[in-house]
Amino acid sequence: MGFLLCAATAWAGPASIQGIVKDAKGQPIKAADVRIESVDGKQLFKTVKTDARGRYVSQGLQLRVYRVTLLVNGAVKGVLPT
């Protein structure tokens, strides 16, 4: 089973990360956890859930590089540096 995890960062003002999570067949994954972490993974900044369309948004972040980790049913399924 494959997963697609997309993220984008705004580089002006308060930053936000948003994206869509889909499975290998292109279907959205709802209620997955998306963790916004430090690049080394030692600090967790926020955790958000995907909606019914697989979308997630994390707003009000400081301007920096983050690691985005996808968890489905508690298991890590993907990691994306932004």
Backbone as CSV, one residue per row, in Angstrom:
resi,resn,N_x,N_y,N_z,CA_x,CA_y,CA_z,C_x,C_y,C_z
1,MET,0.844,-1.170,0.000,0.000,0.000,0.000,0.886,1.229,0.000
2,GLY,0.678,2.135,-0.923,1.464,3.358,-0.991,0.658,4.553,-0.553
3,PHE,1.357,5.622,-0.224,0.698,6.839,0.219,1.335,8.037,-0.441
4,LEU,0.559,9.069,-0.657,1.038,10.335,-1.192,0.816,11.383,-0.121
5,LEU,1.864,12.063,0.256,1.798,13.110,1.272,2.357,14.378,0.653
6,CYS,1.542,15.409,0.573,1.971,16.679,-0.018,1.970,17.754,1.054
7,ALA,2.916,18.657,0.955,2.965,19.761,1.916,3.503,21.004,1.222
8,ALA,3.108,22.143,1.746,3.608,23.422,1.234,3.798,24.370,2.404
9,THR,4.770,25.226,2.293,5.056,26.177,3.364,4.969,27.601,2.825
10,ALA,4.333,28.474,3.555,4.310,29.899,3.211,5.552,30.533,3.814
11,TRP,6.241,31.338,3.034,7.505,31.904,3.493,7.408,33.370,3.885
12,ALA,6.206,33.856,4.170,6.054,35.237,4.626,5.005,35.276,5.731
13,GLY,5.270,36.046,6.776,4.324,36.135,7.887,4.219,34.811,8.607
14,PRO,3.124,34.615,9.359,2.935,33.314,9.997,2.849,32.234,8.920
15,ALA,3.573,31.173,9.117,3.635,30.105,8.124,2.496,29.110,8.320
16,SER,2.158,28.414,7.251,1.193,27.327,7.329,1.668,26.198,6.432
17,ILE,1.250,25.013,6.774,1.530,23.830,5.967,0.188,23.194,5.666
18,GLN,-0.029,22.855,4.407,-1.273,22.204,4.033,-0.995,21.190,2.944
19,GLY,-1.879,20.240,2.800,-1.689,19.233,1.776,-2.850,18.278,1.713
20,ILE,-2.686,17.261,0.885,-3.692,16.221,0.705,-2.995,14.875,0.827
21,VAL,-3.602,13.960,1.554,-3.057,12.619,1.726,-3.938,11.648,0.949
22,LYS,-3.297,10.872,0.060,-4.016,9.884,-0.745,-3.312,8.545,-0.686
23,ASP,-4.069,7.476,-0.911,-3.464,6.149,-0.948,-2.932,5.860,-2.353
24,ALA,-2.409,4.670,-2.570,-1.797,4.307,-3.849,-2.788,4.346,-5.004
25,LYS,-4.070,4.223,-4.717,-5.104,4.252,-5.749,-5.628,5.663,-5.997
26,GLY,-5.061,6.642,-5.272,-5.485,8.029,-5.439,-6.690,8.417,-4.611
27,GLN,-7.104,7.555,-3.701,-8.246,7.846,-2.842,-7.786,8.603,-1.595
28,PRO,-8.541,9.614,-1.154,-8.149,10.371,0.043,-8.180,9.494,1.288
29,ILE,-7.287,9.787,2.201,-7.231,9.077,3.482,-7.764,10.012,4.546
30,LYS,-8.910,9.665,5.138,-9.494,10.526,6.159,-9.057,10.089,7.549
31,ALA,-9.037,11.035,8.458,-8.717,10.833,9.881,-7.296,10.333,10.125
32,ALA,-6.384,10.598,9.190,-4.974,10.282,9.420,-4.359,11.413,10.244
33,ASP,-3.360,11.090,11.038,-2.638,12.107,11.804,-1.466,12.622,10.983
34,VAL,-1.318,13.935,10.946,-0.189,14.574,10.290,0.550,15.368,11.363
35,ARG,1.776,14.958,11.643,2.575,15.611,12.680,3.534,16.608,12.050
36,ILE,3.580,17.797,12.617,4.509,18.843,12.200,5.613,18.853,13.248
37,GLU,6.828,18.520,12.834,7.933,18.312,13.769,9.168,19.096,13.348
38,SER,10.131,19.168,14.269,11.441,19.701,13.906,12.071,18.740,12.897
39,VAL,13.015,19.224,12.119,13.629,18.410,11.074,14.245,17.139,11.642
40,ASP,14.798,17.211,12.845,15.406,16.021,13.448,14.380,15.123,14.153
41,GLY,13.129,15.565,14.193,12.068,14.760,14.797,12.018,14.787,16.312
42,LYS,12.844,15.605,16.927,12.905,15.630,18.394,11.854,16.517,19.034
43,GLN,11.270,17.437,18.272,10.266,18.344,18.833,8.998,18.304,17.988
44,LEU,7.867,18.047,18.634,6.566,18.042,17.978,5.932,19.417,18.159
45,PHE,5.557,20.063,17.045,4.935,21.384,17.112,3.411,21.284,17.077
46,LYS,2.870,20.464,16.194,1.419,20.313,16.071,1.090,18.952,15.476
47,THR,-0.108,18.485,15.776,-0.670,17.320,15.099,-2.046,17.721,14.615
48,VAL,-2.316,17.473,13.342,-3.629,17.749,12.766,-4.139,16.472,12.102
49,LYS,-5.464,16.405,11.921,-6.084,15.253,11.265,-6.535,15.633,9.871
50,THR,-6.487,14.657,8.974,-7.018,14.885,7.636,-8.544,14.823,7.690
51,ASP,-9.172,15.577,6.779,-10.635,15.557,6.707,-11.090,14.447,5.751
52,ALA,-12.358,14.431,5.433,-12.924,13.382,4.580,-12.319,13.381,3.175
53,ARG,-11.765,14.511,2.768,-11.126,14.612,1.443,-9.615,14.413,1.511
54,GLY,-9.114,14.036,2.691,-7.682,13.820,2.865,-6.884,15.092,3.061
55,ARG,-7.557,16.215,3.217,-6.884,17.503,3.356,-6.498,17.777,4.804
56,TYR,-5.392,18.495,4.952,-4.976,18.950,6.279,-4.396,20.347,6.158
57,VAL,-4.494,21.113,7.240,-3.932,22.455,7.325,-3.401,22.657,8.737
58,SER,-2.197,23.166,8.829,-1.625,23.550,10.115,-1.177,24.998,9.972
59,GLN,-1.809,25.899,10.722,-1.540,27.329,10.600,-0.843,27.861,11.839
60,GLY,-0.341,29.091,11.718,0.269,29.774,12.860,1.642,29.246,13.231
61,LEU,2.352,28.670,12.264,3.684,28.132,12.533,4.735,29.218,12.369
62,GLN,5.845,29.058,13.060,6.969,29.967,12.880,7.641,29.665,11.552
63,LEU,8.307,30.661,11.027,9.016,30.516,9.768,10.263,29.663,9.979
64,ARG,10.248,28.434,9.465,11.377,27.507,9.566,11.097,26.298,8.686
65,VAL,12.038,25.403,8.617,11.851,24.149,7.892,11.302,23.118,8.868
66,TYR,10.305,22.363,8.433,9.659,21.357,9.270,9.739,19.981,8.621
67,ARG,9.561,18.974,9.433,9.361,17.615,8.944,7.885,17.293,9.146
68,VAL,7.259,16.713,8.131,5.853,16.341,8.197,5.791,14.807,8.179
69,THR,5.170,14.247,9.216,5.077,12.796,9.336,3.622,12.373,9.269
70,LEU,3.351,11.386,8.430,2.000,10.846,8.270,1.858,9.570,9.075
71,LEU,0.796,9.521,9.901,0.471,8.307,10.645,-0.938,7.862,10.284
72,VAL,-1.074,6.600,9.937,-2.379,6.020,9.638,-2.576,4.864,10.611
73,ASN,-3.637,4.937,11.393,-3.916,3.940,12.430,-2.708,3.755,13.366
74,GLY,-2.038,4.875,13.675,-0.920,4.858,14.620,0.417,4.448,14.040
75,ALA,0.461,4.029,12.782,1.719,3.596,12.157,2.246,4.678,11.218
76,VAL,3.555,4.932,11.270,4.163,5.909,10.376,4.137,5.355,8.963
77,LYS,3.563,6.136,8.038,3.443,5.723,6.643,4.232,6.591,5.697
78,GLY,4.702,7.737,6.180,5.498,8.607,5.321,6.087,9.767,6.087
79,VAL,7.232,10.263,5.612,7.893,11.411,6.210,8.329,12.314,5.074
80,LEU,8.067,13.606,5.249,8.386,14.562,4.207,9.035,15.787,4.827
81,PRO,10.293,16.095,4.465,10.831,17.391,4.888,10.230,18.470,4.024
82,THR,9.882,19.636,4.612,9.293,20.723,3.824,10.301,21.813,3.606
